[in-house]
Amino acid sequence: NMKTTRNRLLKKSLDLHRYLTWIGAIGLTLFIASALTHPLMIWTGPMPATFTPPQMTLSAETVPAIRQTLARHNIREAAIVKLVPGETTPLLQVSTTLTGPKRYFEPSSGDEIIGQDEAQAIWLARYYSGLKDTTITGIGLQSEFDNGYPWVNRLLPVYKIDFDTPDGKSIYVHTETGAMASYSNNYKSVLQSIFQLFHTWSWLDNLEILRLAALIVMLLSIFGLLTGGIGLLLLMKKRRIAQKSQRFHRYLAYAISLPLFTSLISGSYHLIASYFEDNSRSGIHLQAPLLLDQPFFAAGNSWAAPYRELSFNAMSLVHGPDDRLYYRLGIAPALKQDGGHDSHGGAHAHHTSERNERFDGMPSERSSLYIAVNSQTEKVLSDHDQVLFYARRLLGKPVDTKAQATLITRFGPEYDFRNKRLPVWQVIFDDQPEDILLIDPVSGILVERMAASSLIERYSFSWLHKWDFMVPFTGRMGRDGLVVLFLGSLLILLCMGLYIRLKRNRKKPY
């Protein structure tokens, strides 16, 4: 009957909760300790002097310098050709490949600046860190991820610059985009190591099956302990518990069982999905090399007259749908009326605003125009047309294949802030809706490619594991505070549970 079934389930829940007390406690301790390192890294790790990438202003008269410089140095093929901010003036940056150092040229003279990629990295490192005069103890170009710079940072290749500071500050910068990829010191490195050691177990990356097995054992032990506890909460009769420790343990369990359950489920889903993820979809892929034969180019600048009063903040060479080369010019977004500074909260509020922009994202431009290099005339072409052309060429689709192209101007669960690039375009073909492409119109490269099915996992991990759904209501600091409160409560719940178990063992040993 119902009462017998209830009593049987109650006994099973009690046995499960007792049998898994110690192994579950170990798993929970590792989970709590490692999870706490994440908000601690954000709150107490080294803070950059600025989160905003360096800006530059260009005029239409700068365009001919690209043609003249490429011709002078006989550059006939490249991966990316673009103008980037330099310490004193914009520089022409030529990426022969996506993995090696870049070449730089001074636009007004056309002279090559030998060794500038490393100098550019040092300038960016000092710009972001604010360490203008601090001695640099090491610099190196890194083309692979490692424990110090894990794959979640996305960008490669990057320069790692080490500073001579008491806390051993180091910064990773990406010279192609001018982005700060990561900023660390000895203290943050220790926290990151703890997180990798006990939360992601990435130190077993070369033994993926063993890593998966170890994490599954840990998750199952916690899940079993939690399931038994939830069974006791639901099936045990509501009665006055004499012992204060047991009463407090139960009340606290009521409060945090659900968030712990959702965190375990989403974490397990993320683990399994990552293991079976199709790696061929991930990573940055070049659309096609730029063929820079000089007959493509025409002299002159006749198109520029209507744009003499307009400022550009980006300029690059791209292939167009008619297989011709175009200058792509980015038009800067409107400046904030207060000049980009908070007029009420001072420097701290401005820094907080910059930090929020880092995670939420701010598009680097508001629109663009395309100039055909062979005729020096403006082309009725848009980023929408361009990214569809890139996507069709990448997947070998006919020109009449229908697709949806959506402009992404903010970071979110689908396109995380660690990608650094904004704006990007999301392209989905009508005949291949499971394939999602994210394309950077400035450099003409595929930033990310993912399966539509992975969106469920991304939202699950973002909302249920990292609690990002709270950010619009609490802000990021408020969200992190609630996470720490949850982890602290979980630690108290664990300590109370162990205290009750030890106390019971003394009275009635098993």
Backbone torsions as a table, in degrees:
resi	resn	phi	psi	omega
1	ASN	NA	-179.0	-174.6
2	MET	-61.7	-40.7	-177.5
3	LYS	-66.7	-40.0	179.6
4	THR	-64.7	-44.0	178.7
5	THR	-61.5	-42.6	179.3
6	ARG	-61.8	-45.0	-179.3
7	ASN	-65.2	-36.7	179.1
8	ARG	-65.5	-45.3	178.8
9	LEU	-64.6	-37.5	179.1
10	LEU	-63.4	-43.4	179.1
11	LYS	-64.1	-42.0	179.0
12	LYS	-63.7	-40.7	178.6
13	SER	-63.8	-42.1	179.8
14	LEU	-65.6	-43.6	178.2
15	ASP	-62.8	-44.8	-179.8
16	LEU	-61.2	-43.5	-178.0
17	HIS	-65.9	-37.9	-179.6
18	ARG	-75.5	-44.6	-176.2
19	TYR	-64.0	-33.4	-176.5
20	LEU	-95.8	9.5	-176.3
21	THR	-54.8	-50.6	-171.5
22	TRP	-79.1	-45.1	179.1
23	ILE	-69.2	-35.8	176.3
24	GLY	-65.8	-36.1	178.8
25	ALA	-65.0	-39.1	177.2
26	ILE	-62.7	-47.9	179.3
27	GLY	-60.3	-43.6	179.8
28	LEU	-65.4	-39.6	178.8
29	THR	-61.1	-45.0	177.6
30	LEU	-63.3	-41.5	179.9
31	PHE	-62.3	-48.1	-177.1
32	ILE	-65.4	-48.9	-176.4
33	ALA	-62.0	-44.2	-177.8
34	SER	-73.5	-37.7	179.6
35	ALA	-65.3	-34.6	179.5
36	LEU	-63.9	-26.9	-178.1
37	THR	-65.3	-25.8	-175.6
38	HIS	-67.1	-55.6	175.5
39	PRO	-64.2	-31.2	177.9
40	LEU	-63.4	-39.1	177.7
41	MET	-61.2	-38.8	-178.4
42	ILE	-73.8	-42.4	-176.0
43	TRP	-75.8	-41.4	-168.9
44	THR	-115.2	-1.9	177.0
45	GLY	-72.5	171.5	-179.6
46	PRO	-63.3	137.0	-179.8
47	MET	-103.5	130.1	177.0
48	PRO	-68.6	158.5	178.0
49	ALA	-67.8	-29.2	177.2
50	THR	-151.6	150.3	174.4
51	PHE	-101.4	-14.0	-173.3
52	THR	-83.3	127.0	177.9
53	PRO	-61.3	153.1	177.3
54	PRO	-61.7	144.2	-177.2
55	GLN	-107.6	161.9	173.6
56	MET	-146.6	156.5	177.5
57	THR	-122.0	130.0	-177.7
58	LEU	-122.8	152.6	174.3
59	SER	-113.5	163.8	-178.4
60	ALA	-60.9	-26.7	-178.5
61	GLU	-66.8	-13.7	-179.0
62	THR	-74.7	-22.5	-172.5
63	VAL	-56.9	-48.2	-177.1
64	PRO	-58.3	-23.4	-179.5
65	ALA	-60.8	-31.7	-179.9
66	ILE	-64.1	-50.6	-179.6
67	ARG	-60.0	-47.6	-176.3
68	GLN	-64.1	-41.0	-177.6
69	THR	-69.2	-44.2	178.5
70	LEU	-61.4	-40.5	-179.8
71	ALA	-67.2	-43.0	-177.6
72	ARG	-62.2	-37.4	-176.3
73	HIS	-99.9	9.4	173.8
74	ASN	54.1	44.6	178.4
75	ILE	-89.7	110.0	-174.3
76	ARG	-104.3	-12.5	-179.7
77	GLU	-153.1	142.2	179.5
78	ALA	-157.8	162.2	175.7
79	ALA	-83.3	-48.7	-179.4
80	ILE	-139.4	135.4	173.4
81	VAL	-127.3	120.5	-176.8
82	LYS	-156.5	162.5	171.8
83	LEU	-95.9	135.8	-178.9
84	VAL	-129.6	156.4	175.9
85	PRO	-64.5	138.2	171.9
86	GLY	-115.6	177.0	-176.9
87	GLU	-63.4	-37.5	-177.8
88	THR	-119.3	-21.8	-176.0
89	THR	-157.7	155.4	174.5
90	PRO	-60.8	146.8	-177.9
91	LEU	-124.6	146.4	173.4
92	LEU	-84.0	119.1	-178.2
93	GLN	-108.6	126.7	179.8
94	VAL	-119.3	115.5	176.6
95	SER	-95.9	105.9	178.2
96	THR	-64.7	-41.1	173.5
97	THR	-133.6	172.4	178.0
98	LEU	-84.8	-7.7	-172.3
99	THR	-109.8	-22.0	-175.2
100	GLY	-101.0	-178.0	177.6
101	PRO	-63.2	155.3	179.9
102	LYS	-97.6	158.9	174.4
103	ARG	-101.5	147.7	-177.7
104	TYR	-129.8	146.6	-179.2
105	PHE	-136.9	145.0	176.5
106	GLU	-83.9	114.3	-170.7
107	PRO	-58.8	-41.7	-174.0
108	SER	-68.0	-35.4	-179.0
109	SER	-100.9	-23.3	-176.3
110	GLY	80.5	5.1	-178.9
111	ASP	-75.2	141.3	175.2
112	GLU	-80.8	141.0	178.4
113	ILE	-104.9	101.5	-175.1
114	ILE	-67.7	135.0	177.9
115	GLY	74.0	15.3	-174.3
116	GLN	-70.9	-26.2	-177.4
117	ASP	-61.0	-42.6	177.5
118	GLU	-68.7	-40.4	177.4
119	ALA	-64.0	-37.5	177.3
120	GLN	-63.2	-41.4	178.8
121	ALA	-63.4	-41.2	179.4
122	ILE	-65.1	-43.1	178.4
123	TRP	-61.5	-44.9	178.7
124	LEU	-62.9	-40.1	179.8
125	ALA	-62.2	-44.0	179.2
126	ARG	-70.2	-35.5	179.5
127	TYR	-62.4	-48.5	-177.6
128	TYR	-74.2	-39.7	-175.2
129	SER	-80.3	-25.4	-174.2
130	GLY	79.7	3.7	-179.3
131	LEU	-88.2	77.9	-171.5
132	LYS	-68.9	-35.7	-173.3
133	ASP	-118.4	2.3	-177.1
134	THR	-69.9	138.7	-179.7
135	THR	-65.1	138.1	176.1
136	ILE	-95.4	125.6	-176.2
137	THR	-97.9	-13.4	179.9
138	GLY	-167.5	145.8	176.3
139	ILE	-148.6	136.6	-179.8
140	GLY	-156.9	148.2	177.5
141	LEU	-88.7	125.0	-175.9
142	GLN	-114.4	121.9	-177.7
143	SER	-111.2	6.1	177.3
144	GLU	-136.5	153.8	176.2
145	PHE	-79.2	152.8	174.9
146	ASP	-149.7	-172.9	-177.6
147	ASN	-64.2	-33.2	178.1
148	GLY	-74.0	-28.8	179.6
149	TYR	-135.3	80.2	-174.0
150	PRO	-72.6	167.3	-172.4
151	TRP	-62.9	-18.8	-179.6
152	VAL	-63.2	-17.5	180.0
153	ASN	-77.6	-15.6	171.2
154	ARG	72.5	-50.6	-168.3
155	LEU	-76.8	134.7	172.4
156	LEU	-150.3	151.2	-10.5
157	PRO	-75.7	157.7	178.3
158	VAL	-131.7	155.3	171.7
159	TYR	-96.5	134.4	172.0
160	LYS	-102.5	123.3	-179.8
161	ILE	-116.7	124.0	179.8
162	ASP	-102.6	133.6	179.7
163	PHE	-106.1	149.7	177.9
164	ASP	-84.1	79.1	177.7
165	THR	-124.2	156.3	-179.2
166	PRO	-57.2	-32.2	-178.6
167	ASP	-95.9	7.1	174.8
168	GLY	64.0	52.5	-179.2
169	LYS	-67.2	141.9	173.4
170	SER	-143.2	148.7	-176.4
171	ILE	-136.9	144.1	177.1
172	TYR	-111.2	127.6	179.9
173	VAL	-127.7	149.0	-177.9
174	HIS	-112.0	106.0	-170.9
175	THR	-70.4	-25.7	-179.1
176	GLU	-65.5	-42.5	179.8
177	THR	-100.3	-9.1	-176.3
178	GLY	70.2	25.4	-174.4
179	ALA	-97.6	149.9	168.0
180	MET	-85.8	117.3	-177.1
181	ALA	-87.1	-33.6	-179.3
182	SER	-165.5	150.9	179.6
183	TYR	-138.9	126.7	-172.2
184	SER	-145.2	170.5	169.5
185	ASN	-147.4	-176.6	-176.2
186	ASN	-58.1	-43.5	-178.9
187	TYR	-62.4	-47.9	-179.6
188	LYS	-66.4	-33.9	178.1
189	SER	-63.5	-37.4	177.2
190	VAL	-64.8	-45.7	178.3
191	LEU	-60.8	-42.6	179.5
192	GLN	-64.0	-37.9	178.4
193	SER	-64.9	-40.3	177.3
194	ILE	-63.0	-42.8	179.1
195	PHE	-61.8	-44.6	-179.9
196	GLN	-70.0	-32.4	-176.8
197	LEU	-71.5	-44.1	-170.3
198	PHE	-115.6	-9.3	-178.6
199	HIS	-108.4	-51.1	179.0
200	THR	-98.7	-18.3	-178.0
201	TRP	53.8	36.1	-176.6
202	SER	-67.4	-13.7	176.3
203	TRP	-66.7	-10.5	175.6
204	LEU	-104.9	21.2	-177.4
205	ASP	-57.2	-33.9	-179.6
206	ASN	-77.2	-10.3	175.9
207	LEU	-124.2	66.4	-169.0
208	GLU	-58.4	-38.6	179.1
209	ILE	-63.1	-42.9	179.0
210	LEU	-65.0	-41.7	177.9
211	ARG	-60.7	-46.4	179.7
212	LEU	-61.9	-43.9	-179.0
213	ALA	-63.3	-43.9	-178.6
214	ALA	-63.4	-43.7	-179.7
215	LEU	-67.6	-38.1	179.1
216	ILE	-64.5	-41.9	177.6
217	VAL	-60.2	-45.1	-179.7
218	MET	-63.0	-46.0	-179.0
219	LEU	-65.3	-41.0	-179.5
220	LEU	-66.3	-36.8	178.7
221	SER	-64.4	-42.8	178.3
222	ILE	-67.5	-43.5	-178.0
223	PHE	-63.1	-40.8	178.1
224	GLY	-63.6	-44.7	178.0
225	LEU	-60.3	-43.6	-180.0
226	LEU	-66.4	-43.4	-179.8
227	THR	-60.5	-44.7	176.9
228	GLY	-61.0	-41.8	179.5
229	GLY	-64.9	-42.9	178.4
230	ILE	-63.6	-38.7	176.4
231	GLY	-58.4	-42.3	178.5
232	LEU	-65.4	-40.6	-180.0
233	LEU	-63.5	-38.2	-175.4
234	LEU	-84.1	-32.0	-170.9
235	LEU	-101.2	-25.9	-178.1
236	MET	-73.0	135.6	-178.6
237	LYS	-61.7	141.4	178.3
238	LYS	-72.0	109.3	-179.8
239	ARG	-141.8	160.9	178.7
240	ARG	-71.6	121.0	179.2
241	ILE	-94.9	124.9	-174.5
242	ALA	-67.7	-45.4	-175.6
243	GLN	-73.0	126.9	-179.7
244	LYS	-61.8	-37.7	-177.8
245	SER	-63.3	-42.5	179.2
246	GLN	-68.3	-38.7	179.8
247	ARG	-63.7	-44.6	179.9
248	PHE	-65.6	-40.5	178.5
249	HIS	-58.3	-43.3	-179.0
250	ARG	-68.1	-45.7	-178.7
251	TYR	-61.7	-41.4	179.5
252	LEU	-66.8	-36.7	178.5
253	ALA	-63.3	-40.2	176.1
254	TYR	-56.6	-39.4	-173.5
255	ALA	-74.3	-34.8	-170.2
256	ILE	-117.1	2.8	179.8
257	SER	-63.3	-43.3	-177.3
258	LEU	-64.9	-50.5	178.2
259	PRO	-61.5	-33.4	177.1
260	LEU	-67.4	-41.6	179.5
261	PHE	-61.2	-47.9	-179.2
262	THR	-65.8	-35.0	178.7
263	SER	-66.6	-40.9	179.0
264	LEU	-66.9	-44.0	-179.5
265	ILE	-63.1	-47.5	-178.3
266	SER	-67.7	-37.0	177.3
267	GLY	-65.4	-41.0	178.2
268	SER	-65.3	-42.2	178.8
269	TYR	-61.8	-43.0	178.7
270	HIS	-62.6	-42.5	-179.7
271	LEU	-61.8	-49.4	-177.5
272	ILE	-68.7	-41.9	179.3
273	ALA	-63.1	-39.3	178.9
274	SER	-64.8	-37.7	-178.4
275	TYR	-66.3	-39.1	-177.0
276	PHE	-96.1	6.3	-178.2
277	GLU	-63.6	141.3	177.1
278	ASP	-79.1	100.3	-175.7
279	ASN	-65.7	-17.7	179.8
280	SER	-66.8	-18.1	180.0
281	ARG	-83.8	-24.4	-172.7
282	SER	-90.0	168.1	178.4
283	GLY	95.1	166.7	-177.7
284	ILE	-95.6	130.1	-177.4
285	HIS	-122.9	136.8	175.8
286	LEU	-78.8	138.6	178.3
287	GLN	-67.0	-55.8	177.7
288	ALA	-169.9	149.1	179.0
289	PRO	-65.0	149.1	176.4
290	LEU	-80.3	122.9	176.4
291	LEU	-93.1	113.0	-167.3
292	LEU	-107.5	35.7	177.6
293	ASP	-57.6	134.9	-172.1
294	GLN	-63.5	-28.3	177.0
295	PRO	-57.6	-20.6	176.6
296	PHE	-62.1	-31.3	-168.4
297	PHE	-92.4	147.1	173.6
298	ALA	-124.6	147.0	177.9
299	ALA	-77.9	171.6	176.2
300	GLY	101.1	169.7	-177.0
301	ASN	-150.6	36.2	-171.4
302	SER	-65.5	-25.5	-178.2
303	TRP	-69.7	-17.9	-166.8
304	ALA	-76.5	-16.6	-173.3
305	ALA	-50.4	-47.2	-178.4
306	PRO	-68.6	-11.5	-172.6
307	TYR	-113.9	16.5	-176.2
308	ARG	-65.4	-26.5	180.0
309	GLU	-91.6	-0.7	-174.7
310	LEU	-98.7	137.9	177.0
311	SER	-99.7	137.1	176.3
312	PHE	-109.1	151.6	177.7
313	ASN	-122.8	6.5	176.7
314	ALA	-155.7	145.5	177.5
315	MET	-151.3	127.6	-179.0
316	SER	-149.4	163.8	175.8
317	LEU	-100.0	134.4	-179.9
318	VAL	-139.8	155.5	169.6
319	HIS	-80.8	139.5	177.6
320	GLY	-102.7	173.5	-177.9
321	PRO	-59.5	-26.5	179.0
322	ASP	-90.1	14.4	178.9
323	ASP	64.7	26.5	173.7
324	ARG	-106.1	163.6	178.5
325	LEU	-89.2	145.8	178.5
326	TYR	-136.1	147.2	165.0
327	TYR	-83.3	126.0	173.8
328	ARG	-104.7	121.5	-178.0
329	LEU	-113.0	123.4	178.6
330	GLY	-90.2	133.6	179.8
331	ILE	-98.2	125.6	-172.2
332	ALA	-64.3	147.1	174.1
333	PRO	-67.5	157.2	179.4
334	ALA	-63.2	139.1	179.2
335	LEU	-73.0	150.1	173.6
336	LYS	-63.8	146.9	-177.0
337	GLN	-63.3	-27.8	179.7
338	ASP	-90.4	13.7	177.3
339	GLY	78.3	13.9	177.8
340	GLY	93.1	-0.4	-179.4
341	HIS	-113.0	147.7	178.3
342	ASP	-77.5	123.2	-173.6
343	SER	-84.5	-8.7	-177.5
344	HIS	-110.6	-42.3	-172.9
345	GLY	-90.9	-3.0	178.9
346	GLY	69.1	-158.1	-173.2
347	ALA	-63.9	-38.1	-177.8
348	HIS	-64.6	-45.0	179.4
349	ALA	-64.4	-37.1	178.2
350	HIS	-64.4	-40.7	179.9
351	HIS	-66.2	-40.2	177.2
352	THR	-63.6	-41.0	178.2
353	SER	-62.2	-43.1	177.4
354	GLU	-61.3	-40.7	-179.0
355	ARG	-63.8	-41.8	177.4
356	ASN	-63.4	-39.7	178.6
357	GLU	-63.7	-32.4	179.0
358	ARG	-61.3	-43.3	-177.0
359	PHE	-83.6	-35.0	-178.6
360	ASP	-85.2	-32.1	177.7
361	GLY	91.9	143.6	173.9
362	MET	-133.8	125.3	179.9
363	PRO	-62.4	141.6	-175.2
364	SER	-81.5	-9.9	-179.6
365	GLU	-153.9	160.0	-178.9
366	ARG	-103.4	-20.8	177.2
367	SER	-166.3	-179.0	-178.6
368	SER	-151.2	164.4	171.6
369	LEU	-139.6	157.4	-174.3
370	TYR	-121.0	132.2	179.3
371	ILE	-118.3	122.6	178.4
372	ALA	-68.2	127.1	-175.0
373	VAL	-74.8	-22.0	-177.5
374	ASN	-83.2	-24.8	-178.3
375	SER	-118.3	-7.6	-178.0
376	GLN	55.1	39.8	177.5
377	THR	-124.3	149.8	178.5
378	GLU	-69.5	138.1	-178.3
379	LYS	-106.9	137.8	175.3
380	VAL	-75.4	83.3	-174.6
381	LEU	-141.9	146.0	-178.5
382	SER	-131.2	166.1	175.4
383	ASP	-59.6	-34.6	177.6
384	HIS	-58.0	-48.3	178.6
385	ASP	-63.1	-42.8	-176.6
386	GLN	-61.9	-48.1	-176.0
387	VAL	-69.1	-30.8	174.8
388	LEU	-66.7	-38.9	176.1
389	PHE	-62.1	-46.6	178.2
390	TYR	-58.7	-47.2	-175.5
391	ALA	-64.8	-41.8	179.5
392	ARG	-64.1	-41.5	-179.4
393	ARG	-67.5	-39.2	-178.9
394	LEU	-62.3	-42.4	-176.6
395	LEU	-98.4	4.9	177.6
396	GLY	67.4	38.9	-178.1
397	LYS	-93.6	145.4	173.6
398	PRO	-63.1	157.3	-174.8
399	VAL	-65.1	-20.4	-178.7
400	ASP	-95.0	6.5	177.8
401	THR	-67.7	126.1	-176.7
402	LYS	-78.9	143.1	-179.5
403	ALA	-152.5	159.2	175.4
404	GLN	-108.0	126.0	178.0
405	ALA	-116.3	123.9	-176.2
406	THR	-123.1	131.5	178.6
407	LEU	-77.8	127.6	177.5
408	ILE	-105.9	116.6	-177.3
409	THR	-115.2	-3.0	178.2
410	ARG	-135.9	151.3	175.4
411	PHE	-79.2	153.6	179.3
412	GLY	-168.3	-169.3	-179.2
413	PRO	-57.4	-34.8	-176.8
414	GLU	-76.7	-33.6	-177.2
415	TYR	-138.0	99.1	-168.7
416	ASP	-76.1	155.1	-178.3
417	PHE	-61.6	-21.9	-177.8
418	ARG	-69.1	-13.1	175.9
419	ASN	-71.8	-23.3	174.1
420	LYS	70.7	-30.0	-172.8
421	ARG	-85.8	128.6	171.4
422	LEU	-148.6	144.9	-6.4
423	PRO	-78.4	159.2	170.8
424	VAL	-131.3	166.0	178.7
425	TRP	-114.3	136.2	174.9
426	GLN	-99.0	127.1	-178.2
427	VAL	-121.1	129.7	176.8
428	ILE	-131.9	122.5	179.3
429	PHE	-81.7	141.7	-179.0
430	ASP	-61.6	-34.6	-177.8
431	ASP	-90.7	2.4	-179.2
432	GLN	-146.9	57.5	-170.9
433	PRO	-67.1	-14.6	-179.5
434	GLU	-78.7	-9.7	-176.2
435	ASP	-105.4	120.7	-179.1
436	ILE	-115.6	123.9	179.8
437	LEU	-109.9	138.9	175.2
438	LEU	-121.2	119.4	-169.0
439	ILE	-123.7	134.5	175.8
440	ASP	-89.0	114.2	-177.1
441	PRO	-70.7	-23.0	-176.9
442	VAL	-70.1	-49.1	-177.4
443	SER	-97.6	-9.3	178.8
444	GLY	68.0	33.2	-179.5
445	ILE	-119.5	154.2	175.3
446	LEU	-79.7	113.5	-177.8
447	VAL	-78.5	-43.3	-178.2
448	GLU	-153.4	148.2	176.0
449	ARG	-134.9	124.7	-176.3
450	MET	-139.5	159.1	176.2
451	ALA	-82.6	142.7	179.9
452	ALA	-58.3	-32.2	180.0
453	SER	-64.3	-24.6	-179.1
454	SER	-73.6	-13.6	179.6
455	LEU	-63.8	-36.7	179.0
456	ILE	-60.9	-44.6	179.5
457	GLU	-65.0	-39.7	-178.6
458	ARG	-64.2	-43.6	178.2
459	TYR	-67.4	-39.6	178.1
460	SER	-59.2	-47.3	-177.8
461	PHE	-68.2	-40.0	-178.2
462	SER	-68.0	-46.3	-173.4
463	TRP	-86.4	-40.9	-172.9
464	LEU	-93.8	-24.1	-178.5
465	HIS	-101.4	-42.2	-178.9
466	LYS	-100.2	-5.1	177.3
467	TRP	58.7	35.3	-178.6
468	ASP	-66.4	-18.5	178.8
469	PHE	-63.5	-19.2	-179.5
470	MET	-80.9	-20.7	-171.8
471	VAL	-54.9	-43.9	179.4
472	PRO	-60.2	-24.1	-177.1
473	PHE	-98.0	-35.1	-173.8
474	THR	-111.5	-13.5	-169.4
475	GLY	77.6	168.4	-177.2
476	ARG	-70.1	-38.7	178.7
477	MET	-65.3	-40.5	178.0
478	GLY	-64.3	-41.7	177.0
479	ARG	-61.2	-46.2	179.6
480	ASP	-62.2	-37.5	178.1
481	GLY	-63.0	-40.8	178.3
482	LEU	-67.3	-36.0	177.0
483	VAL	-63.1	-44.2	179.1
484	VAL	-64.7	-40.0	177.2
485	LEU	-61.1	-42.4	178.2
486	PHE	-62.7	-46.4	-178.8
487	LEU	-65.9	-38.4	176.5
488	GLY	-64.2	-42.0	178.0
489	SER	-64.3	-38.2	179.1
490	LEU	-65.2	-38.4	177.8
491	LEU	-64.8	-42.1	177.5
492	ILE	-63.3	-43.8	178.1
493	LEU	-58.4	-43.3	179.9
494	LEU	-64.5	-45.6	-179.4
495	CYS	-63.4	-40.7	178.6
496	MET	-64.9	-40.5	178.7
497	GLY	-62.7	-42.9	178.6
498	LEU	-67.1	-36.9	177.7
499	TYR	-62.8	-44.9	179.1
500	ILE	-63.3	-42.3	-179.1
501	ARG	-64.7	-44.8	179.9
502	LEU	-65.4	-38.8	178.9
503	LYS	-63.9	-41.9	179.1
504	ARG	-68.2	-37.1	178.5
505	ASN	-62.3	-36.3	179.4
506	ARG	-67.4	-34.9	179.3
507	LYS	-77.2	-41.1	-176.1
508	LYS	-142.1	84.0	-178.0
509	PRO	-63.2	144.9	179.2
510	TYR	-82.3	NA	NA
